[in-house]
Amino acid sequence: MFSNGDLTIREAAEQLLKAQDETGFKIAIRDLKRCFKQLEIKSEYLMEIERRAYYLSNEYSEKDTREQMQSAKH
């Protein structure tokens, strides 16, 4: 399995799938990017991950905000 020393790509991808909030998502993306860099994956692939992650991160942020607003109401 491809590994960056600490985390395999599979583990990073699983971490990404299991992310429950914006912070978990950002950590998973960071770890996946770290794996790609260690494997010397082409920079355009890293940029694509960052581009897509930006939009997904916004979705998690909006979800977190909605949940906090609901908590504040109760």
Wavefront OBJ file of the C-alpha trace (Angstrom):
o trace
v 0.000 0.000 0.000
v 1.200 3.516 -0.762
v 2.286 5.237 2.404
v 3.700 8.600 3.417
v 5.418 7.023 6.396
v 2.602 7.617 8.858
v -0.573 7.191 6.848
v -1.449 5.176 3.745
v -3.492 6.656 0.934
v -6.260 4.200 1.821
v -6.267 5.377 5.452
v -6.322 9.018 4.338
v -9.221 8.319 1.972
v -11.139 6.482 4.710
v -10.499 9.388 7.059
v -11.943 11.681 4.393
v -15.065 9.541 4.002
v -15.616 9.412 7.762
v -15.201 13.151 8.351
v -18.128 14.399 10.428
v -17.331 18.097 10.425
v -15.244 20.767 8.736
v -12.224 20.204 10.997
v -12.163 16.452 10.348
v -12.515 17.091 6.642
v -9.629 19.573 6.572
v -7.388 17.170 8.490
v -8.226 14.351 6.068
v -7.493 16.539 3.031
v -4.211 17.641 4.586
v -3.182 14.030 5.176
v -4.190 12.955 1.675
v -2.209 15.816 0.154
v 0.771 14.832 2.308
v 0.570 11.273 0.941
v 0.434 12.572 -2.630
v 3.447 14.838 -2.084
v 5.493 11.999 -0.602
v 4.689 9.882 -3.660
v 5.600 12.809 -5.935
v 2.181 12.851 -7.566
v 1.860 15.546 -10.244
v 1.092 18.985 -8.887
v -2.030 19.380 -11.053
v -3.610 16.484 -9.142
v -2.825 18.177 -5.842
v -4.330 21.413 -7.129
v -7.479 19.562 -8.202
v -7.838 18.043 -4.742
v -7.444 21.492 -3.182
v -10.020 22.982 -5.580
v -12.609 20.304 -4.843
v -11.832 20.305 -1.134
v -12.493 24.040 -0.956
v -16.101 23.572 -2.085
v -16.692 20.566 0.154
v -15.176 22.437 3.070
v -17.762 25.170 2.523
v -20.522 22.560 2.657
v -19.202 21.267 5.990
v -18.941 24.820 7.302
v -22.542 25.538 6.344
v -23.656 22.284 8.004
v -21.760 23.174 11.196
v -23.321 26.647 11.208
v -26.843 25.225 10.787
v -26.253 22.751 13.628
v -24.945 25.499 15.919
v -27.958 27.669 15.136
v -30.301 24.792 15.943
v -28.469 24.178 19.234
v -28.728 27.843 20.145
v -32.493 27.789 19.585
v -32.946 24.970 22.119
l 1 2 3 4 5 6 7 8 9 10 11 12 13 14 15 16 17 18 19 20 21 22 23 24 25 26 27 28 29 30 31 32 33 34 35 36 37 38 39 40 41 42 43 44 45 46 47 48 49 50 51 52 53 54 55 56 57 58 59 60 61 62 63 64 65 66 67 68 69 70 71 72 73 74
